[in-house]
Amino acid sequence: MDASFVALETRTSPMHIGSLLIYNPETAPGGFVRYKDILRFFESRMQLSKTMRQKLVRVPFELDYPYWIEDKDFDLEYHVRHVALPKPGDWRQLCIQAARIFARPLDLSRPPWEFTVIEGIDNVPGVTPGSYAMVTKVHHAAIDGMSGIDLMEALHTLDANTPPPNEPDTWKGEDPPNFAELMAKSWVNNLANPMRQLDAAARAMPGVAKAIKGLVAKDFKVHGEMIAPRTRFNTVISAGRVVEGRSIPLADIKAIRTAAPGAKVNDVFLTVIGGAMRKYLLAHNDLPDKTLTAMAPISVRSSGEKGDMGNQVAAMIAPLGTHIEDPLERLAYVHSQTVNSKAMTDAIGARNMTEMSKVSPALFMALGAQLYTRLGLANRVGPPFTTVVTNVPGPPVPIYSTGARLESMMGLLCLTDGMALGHVVQSYCKEATIAFTADRKVMDDPEFYADCIQQSFEELRDAAGSASPATITPAAEPTNSKPAAKKGAAKSGKAKKK
C-alpha cells in the first residue's frame, strides 16, 4: 500500500498529506519564536520519529517495492522552510499560500517531508497578532492519518517548557544499496511473493466465507447506492490546488448525533459534508439524482504498530445522502448506510483487506497506476466513489511546539485523477475542523464551498436542536427538490475564518 502511493506520484498528483497549523507564541520564552528556535527544537527531537531522516531507494525497473534507508546527507534546513505573507495577511491569503506550497511535489531523493513556517498572519479573525502558521507535507508512503498524529507528537510537547529528551541521539546514516544488491533483493522477494499471496489468501478465506454468509443472512446489503454517479469532481486533475475549511464546536457535533438513534460523530460529519456538496452542486446546476458517496479510511493499526511508518488502513464506502434535502432525514440515512458498510467491512475483515494489498506485484502495480494516469481513464470509467472523507482524531488537550501553543489544525489531502476533492475532519481540544483540498480548475470558488459547509452544519444543528430523536428515521422516499440556482450563486461566498 505504501508503494502504491509512490507509483501514483505524478507532476499533477503529488502523493503527500499534511496540515495547516496555527501557533500562538505568547507561551514561548519571551513571547516570541524565531526560525532558528524552530530548527533547534526540531533537531533536539529527531530521534523521536522514524520518519524524519529516512529516504526512499527505488528498485530499477520497479521490480520490487522501494526500500527505506537512513539518509546520511540529511539536512534539516532543507526540510524546514520560512516565508512571510505580504500585508494585510488575512485568511484568504494564508489559504492561497498553503495551496501553492501543498501543490508542489516533494523531492523523493530526500526524506519525503517539508514544513514551511509562514509569518505575517496578523489579520486572520480569531488569531492573535504575532502568531505564525506552518504547512506540513509528508509523503503518504511514509505515513497514514494515525502515524501522522504520532509524528505530530514527536514534534510537540504537552508543556510549553518541556526540556529536550535526555537520551543521546544514536542515529547513523546509511550508504544506499547498489544496483546488484537491489536486483538480488528483488529476485528473492519475487520468488517468495507467490507464497505470500497464498498465505494472505488463506488468511482471507474465513472473512470471505463470513461475508457470503452475512450477505445471505441479510446482515448487510450490497446495493446500487454504493456506486457513485459521475460528477465534476471525478475527472483528470491539474497541478493547481485550493484549500479551505471551517471550524465548528466539537460539543455541537456530539449534540447533533443524539438526533438520530445510534448515530456516531463520524455520521454527523458525513451528513454535513453531504449537505455541503448538495448545496454546491445545486448552485452549479450539477447535482445528480443519485446520492454521492465517500471513501472513508479505517485505521487497522494495532497498539503495537503505533509508532510504525507507513499505512495500515482499509476503507468503506459511505453514501452521503446528497439526494435528501432535509438534514435530519439525511443524518438518519447516512447512519443507516454506514452501519451497513461497517457490517460488510467487519465481515470481510478490515485487516484482511490491508494484508491482501501487501502482496501485489510491484511491477504490475506501478504499470497499472501509470496507465491509469497516462490514458486519462478517470474521464472514461465510472468513479468508485465521489470524494474522500478521512476522520483524524487530534489531541484533546493543548500541545506546544518550540514553546508556542497550537491554536488550530486543519488537514490537507492528496488528490488523484478521478478524485478532485478530498476532505479531512480533524478534532483538537474543543474544536473540530472540516477542511478540503480541491483541484483549482475544478473548484475555482473555494470560499463558496467553505460557506456551504458552514451553512450545512448550521442547518443540521438547528434542526437537531428542535427535533425529537424518536421521530428521526431513515426516509423511504427522501425529498429530492432541486430549486433553480440563482445566477452567480457560486461566487457569493465570503472568505471567513470562524
Long-range contacts (C-beta under 8 A, 24 or more apart in sequence): 1-310, 1-311, 1-313, 1-354, 1-357, 1-358, 2-65, 2-140, 2-141, 2-142, 2-309, 2-310, 2-311, 3-65, 3-66, 3-141, 3-362, 3-365, 3-366, 4-357, 4-360, 4-365, 4-369, 5-139, 5-140, 5-141, 5-311, 5-414, 6-56, 6-58, 6-66, 6-108, 6-139, 6-141, 7-62, 7-365, 7-366, 7-368, 7-369, 7-370, 8-369, 8-373, 8-416, 9-105, 9-108, 10-373, 11-105, 11-239, 12-237, 12-238, 12-239, 12-417, 13-237, 13-373, 13-414, 13-415, 13-416, 13-417, 14-103, 14-104, 14-105, 14-106, 14-414, 15-139, 15-140, 15-141, 15-414, 15-416, 16-102, 16-105, 16-106, 16-112, 16-113, 16-137, 16-138, 16-139, 16-140, 16-414, 17-137, 17-138, 17-140, 17-143, 17-145, 17-148, 17-411, 17-412, 17-413, 17-414, 18-102, 18-135, 18-136, 18-137, 18-138, 18-411, 18-412, 19-134, 19-135, 19-136, 19-148, 19-152, 19-409, 19-410, 19-411, 19-412, 19-426, 20-94, 20-95, 20-98, 20-133, 20-134, 20-135, 20-243, 20-245, 20-409, 20-410, 20-412, 20-435, 21-133, 21-134, 21-135, 21-136, 21-406, 21-408, 21-409, 21-410, 22-121, 22-124, 22-127, 22-131, 22-132, 22-133, 22-406, 22-407, 22-408, 22-409, 23-131, 23-132, 23-133, 23-134, 23-401, 23-402, 23-404, 23-405, 23-406, 23-407, 24-127, 24-128, 24-130, 24-131, 24-404, 24-405, 24-407, 25-130, 25-131, 25-132, 25-403, 25-404, 26-128, 26-130, 26-404, 26-405, 27-160, 27-400, 27-403, 27-404, 27-405, 28-160, 28-402, 28-403, 28-404, 29-161, 29-403, 31-130, 32-130, 33-132, 33-402, 33-403, 33-404, 35-82, 35-117, 37-402, 37-403, 38-80, 38-117, 38-401, 38-402, 39-76, 39-77, 39-80, 41-155, 41-401, 41-402, 41-403, 42-76, 42-80, 42-155, 43-76, 44-164, 44-165, 45-154, 45-155, 45-164, 45-165, 46-76, 46-169, 46-171, 47-165, 47-167, 47-169, 47-170, 47-171, 48-153, 48-154, 48-155, 48-165, 49-150, 49-151, 49-154, 49-155, 50-307, 50-308, 50-309, 51-111, 51-113, 51-138, 51-142, 51-143, 51-147, 51-151, 51-309, 52-79, 52-111, 52-113, 52-151, 52-154, 53-111, 53-171, 53-173, 54-111, 54-142, 54-309, 55-108, 55-109, 55-110, 55-111, 55-112, 56-108, 56-112, 56-141, 57-176, 57-177, 57-182, 58-108, 59-182, 59-183, 59-185, 59-186, 59-362, 60-179, 60-182, 60-183, 61-363, 62-362, 62-363, 62-366, 62-367, 63-183, 63-186, 63-187, 63-190, 63-362, 63-363, 64-182, 64-185, 64-186, 64-189, 64-190, 64-362, 65-189, 65-362, 66-141, 67-177, 67-182, 67-185, 68-309, 69-174, 69-176, 69-177, 70-171, 70-172, 70-173, 70-174, 71-110, 71-111, 71-173, 71-174, 72-172, 72-173, 72-174, 72-175, 73-173, 74-110, 74-111, 74-173, 78-110, 79-110, 79-111, 79-113, 79-114, 79-115, 80-114, 80-115, 80-116, 80-117, 81-114, 81-115, 81-116, 81-117, 82-116, 82-117, 82-119, 83-116, 83-117, 83-118, 83-119, 84-118, 84-119, 84-120, 85-118, 85-119, 85-120, 85-121, 86-120, 87-120, 87-123, 88-122, 88-123, 89-120, 89-121, 89-122, 89-123, 89-124, 90-123, 90-124, 90-495, 91-124, 91-125, 91-495, 91-496, 91-497, 92-447, 92-495, 94-118, 94-121, 94-124, 94-133, 95-242, 95-243, 95-244, 95-446, 95-495, 97-135, 98-133, 98-135, 98-243, 98-412, 99-240, 99-241, 99-242, 99-243, 99-437, 99-440, 100-241, 101-135, 101-137, 102-135, 102-137, 102-241, 102-243, 102-412, 102-437, 103-239, 103-240, 103-241, 106-137, 106-139, 108-139, 112-138, 112-139, 112-141, 112-142, 113-137, 113-138, 113-139, 113-142, 124-497, 125-496, 125-497, 125-498, 126-497, 126-498, 127-407, 127-497, 128-407, 131-407, 132-404, 134-401, 135-412, 136-412, 137-412, 140-311, 140-414, 141-310, 141-311, 142-309, 142-310, 143-309, 143-310, 143-311, 144-297, 144-299, 144-301, 144-310, 144-311, 144-312, 144-313, 145-297, 145-299, 145-313, 145-390, 145-392, 146-299, 146-301, 146-306, 146-312, 146-392, 147-301, 147-307, 147-308, 147-309, 147-310, 147-311, 147-312, 148-392, 149-392, 149-393, 149-394, 150-306, 150-307, 152-394, 152-395, 152-399, 153-399, 155-401, 156-399, 156-400, 156-401, 156-406, 157-399, 157-400, 157-401, 158-397, 158-399, 158-400, 159-400, 160-400, 160-403, 160-404, 160-405, 161-403, 162-400, 186-362, 190-361, 193-359, 193-361, 196-358, 196-359, 197-359, 200-352, 200-355, 200-356, 200-358, 200-359, 201-356, 203-352, 203-355, 204-348, 204-349, 204-352, 204-355, 204-356, 206-349, 207-347, 207-348, 207-349, 207-352, 208-348, 210-347, 210-348, 210-349, 211-344, 211-347, 211-348, 213-347, 214-343, 214-344, 214-347, 215-347, 219-343, 219-347, 220-340, 220-341, 220-343, 220-344, 220-347, 221-340, 222-344, 224-290, 225-290, 225-291, 225-293, 225-319, 225-337, 226-293, 226-317, 226-319, 226-341, 227-293, 227-382, 228-292, 228-293, 228-382, 228-383, 228-384, 228-385, 228-386, 229-288, 229-289, 229-290, 229-292, 229-386, 230-288, 230-382, 230-383, 231-281, 231-286, 231-288, 231-292, 231-383, 231-386, 232-281, 232-284, 232-286, 232-420, 232-442, 233-386, 233-387, 233-419, 233-420, 233-421, 233-438, 233-442, 234-378, 234-383, 234-386, 234-418, 234-419, 234-420, 235-378, 235-379, 235-417, 235-418, 235-420, 235-442, 236-376, 236-378, 236-379, 236-417, 236-418, 237-378, 237-415, 237-416, 237-417, 237-419, 237-420, 237-439, 237-441, 237-442, 238-439, 238-440, 238-441, 238-442, 240-439, 240-440, 240-441, 241-415, 241-437, 241-438, 241-439, 241-440, 242-437, 242-438, 242-439, 242-440, 242-443, 242-444, 242-446, 243-410, 243-412, 243-435, 243-436, 243-437, 243-438, 243-446, 244-435, 244-436, 244-446, 244-447, 244-449, 244-450, 244-495, 245-410, 245-433, 245-434, 245-435, 245-436, 245-450, 245-453, 246-433, 246-434, 246-435, 246-450, 246-453, 246-454, 246-457, 246-498, 247-408, 247-431, 247-432, 247-433, 247-497, 247-498, 248-431, 248-432, 248-433, 248-434, 248-454, 248-457, 248-498, 249-430, 249-431, 249-432, 250-427, 250-429, 250-430, 250-431, 250-432, 251-430, 252-457, 252-461, 253-432, 255-461, 255-464, 255-465, 256-331, 256-460, 256-461, 256-464, 258-464, 258-469, 259-328, 259-331, 259-463, 259-464, 259-467, 259-469, 259-472, 260-328, 260-331, 260-332, 260-335, 260-469, 260-472, 261-469, 261-470, 261-472, 262-335, 262-339, 263-331, 263-332, 263-335, 264-335, 264-338, 266-296, 266-338, 266-391, 266-425, 267-331, 267-334, 267-335, 267-338, 268-331, 268-460, 269-389, 269-391, 269-425, 269-432, 269-434, 270-294, 270-296, 270-318, 270-320, 270-334, 270-338, 270-389, 271-320, 271-321, 271-327, 271-330, 271-331, 271-334, 271-460, 272-434, 272-453, 272-456, 272-457, 272-460, 273-320, 273-387, 273-389, 273-423, 273-434, 273-453, 273-456, 274-320, 274-321, 274-322, 274-324, 274-330, 274-334, 274-456, 275-322, 275-327, 275-330, 275-452, 275-455, 275-456, 275-457, 275-459, 275-460, 276-449, 276-452, 276-453, 276-455, 276-456, 277-320, 277-322, 277-386, 277-387, 277-452, 278-322, 278-323, 278-325, 278-456, 279-452, 279-455, 279-456, 280-448, 280-449, 280-452, 280-490, 281-322, 282-482, 282-483, 282-485, 283-448, 283-452, 283-485, 283-486, 283-489, 283-490, 284-485, 284-490, 285-484, 285-485, 287-322, 287-482, 288-322, 288-323, 289-323, 289-480, 290-323, 291-319, 291-320, 291-321, 291-322, 291-323, 291-324, 292-319, 292-320, 292-322, 292-386, 292-387, 293-317, 293-318, 293-319, 293-320, 293-385, 293-386, 293-387, 294-318, 294-319, 294-320, 294-385, 294-386, 294-387, 294-388, 294-389, 294-423, 295-384, 295-385, 295-387, 295-388, 295-389, 296-338, 296-341, 296-388, 296-389, 296-390, 296-391, 297-388, 297-390, 298-345, 298-350, 300-350, 300-351, 300-354, 312-354, 313-354, 314-345, 314-350, 314-351, 314-353, 314-354, 315-353, 316-341, 316-342, 316-344, 316-345, 317-341, 317-384, 317-385, 318-389, 320-386, 321-478, 323-478, 323-480, 324-475, 324-478, 324-479, 324-480, 325-478, 325-479, 325-480, 325-481, 326-463, 326-475, 326-478, 326-479, 327-456, 327-459, 327-460, 327-463, 327-464, 328-460, 328-463, 328-464, 328-467, 328-472, 329-472, 329-474, 329-475, 329-478, 329-479, 330-460, 330-478, 331-460, 331-464, 331-472, 332-472, 332-473, 332-474, 332-475, 333-474, 333-475, 333-478, 335-474, 336-474, 372-417, 373-417, 376-417, 377-417, 377-418, 378-417, 378-418, 383-418, 383-419, 384-418, 385-419, 386-421, 387-419, 387-421, 387-422, 387-423, 388-413, 388-419, 388-422, 388-423, 389-422, 389-423, 389-425, 390-422, 390-423, 390-424, 390-425, 391-425, 391-426, 392-424, 392-425, 392-426, 392-427, 393-426, 393-427, 394-426, 394-427, 394-428, 395-428, 395-429, 396-427, 396-429, 397-429, 398-429, 408-433, 409-433, 410-435, 411-435, 412-437, 413-437, 415-439, 445-490, 445-491, 445-493, 447-493, 447-494, 447-495, 448-489, 448-490, 448-491, 448-492, 448-493, 449-493, 450-493, 450-495, 450-496, 451-492, 451-493, 451-494, 451-496, 452-493, 454-498
